[in-house]
Amino acid sequence: MCRRCSSARGSAPCETVGLDYVPSLLERARQRAAVERLDLRLDEGDVENLPFGDGAFDYVLSTFGVMFAPDQQRAARELARVCRAGGRIGLASWTPEGFVGQWFQLGARYAPPPGVRSPLVWGTEAGLRELLGDVGPMRLEKRLYVMRYASPRHWLDFFRANFGPVRRIFESLDEARQEDYAAEQLELLKRFNRSGDETLVLPGEYLEAIIDRK
């Protein structure tokens, strides 16, 4: 999220504020910002209850973040609330039909999430219009984020060891089901792989949404 400096609106650098509810991720972001000499503020907080006043920001942005809020409607209301009239909301969310969306749906078959809507609602036009309502004109475009790994097996081993949701799914399964889950992931990777060789070039489709706040 950012707001322009009030002393020179339209020309001065913006004041940027980042938000997350995981302190360790905020600390890593502070380290990265220091290395790159970025001037930004990082706050701990929850997107379902943003610690900012109404209309506090000119721009409100989320890249594969807000889509994972358990209470989607409340999170959407909070985005709209802190964006001033005439400001802009920008979102990037994985689509259901892209690789990441298909991967999430595969994981949900092996470990159904308890009583929450799929985050992929944010990756559809119908879902965004339902969540954000008549906030303002909306422009949508599907884009690709390309991921590269040494091989499909490299990808699977990395995410099994390092990505919390995948680790938890594997840990919840018996040995036979773990093998089934791994095999289905490898088959999905094979279907989406665009490398043409033993490496992995994986296009992840996402929906870019730009909303001009009324």
C-alpha positions, 0 to 999 in steps of 0.5 A: 500500500502506498500514499503520495507525500502530501507536500508534493502530490503527483511528483514526490516519491510515495510513502510505502507501507507493507503488511503481514501477520508473520513477524519472521517474514517482515524481518526478512523483508526489512533485511531485503529492503535495507540491502536494496536501499528501499525506504518503506515501513513494514507493519504487523497486521491482518488483512481482515482488520487492517490497522489503518484509517478509512481512505488512508492510501492512494494505492492498495496492492496485493500479490498472491496475498489477500486471496488466502484470507479465510474471511474473503468478504471481510478482507475485500471490504478492508481493501476497499475501506483503506483506499481513498476515493479516486485511488486504485486497488491492484490485485494478482491472484492465481486462476483456477485453470492455471498450474498453481490453481490446479496444484491447489485443487489437487492438494485440496483433494488429499487434504480438504480445507476445513470450512473455508472457500477456495482462495481461487475465487479471487482468480475469477472475474465472477469471484472478484465482482462478488467480493468487491461489489460496486467499488469501481470500474475493474480491468482484468487481464490474465498474465503468466509468471514463469518458474524454472527448476532443474527438473520436475523432481527438483520442484517436488522435493523443494516444495515438499521440504520447504512449503508449509501447506505441502509438508502438512499434506504429506505428513497427514497421509500414510505412505501409499497416499503420499506416493499417490500425491507425489505421483499426481503432482509429477503428472501435473508438472509434466502436463504444464512443463514447457521446457522441451527437455528434462528441466522444468519451465512452468508458466503460472497463470494469474489474474491481474485486476486493477480497480479504480476506487469510486 
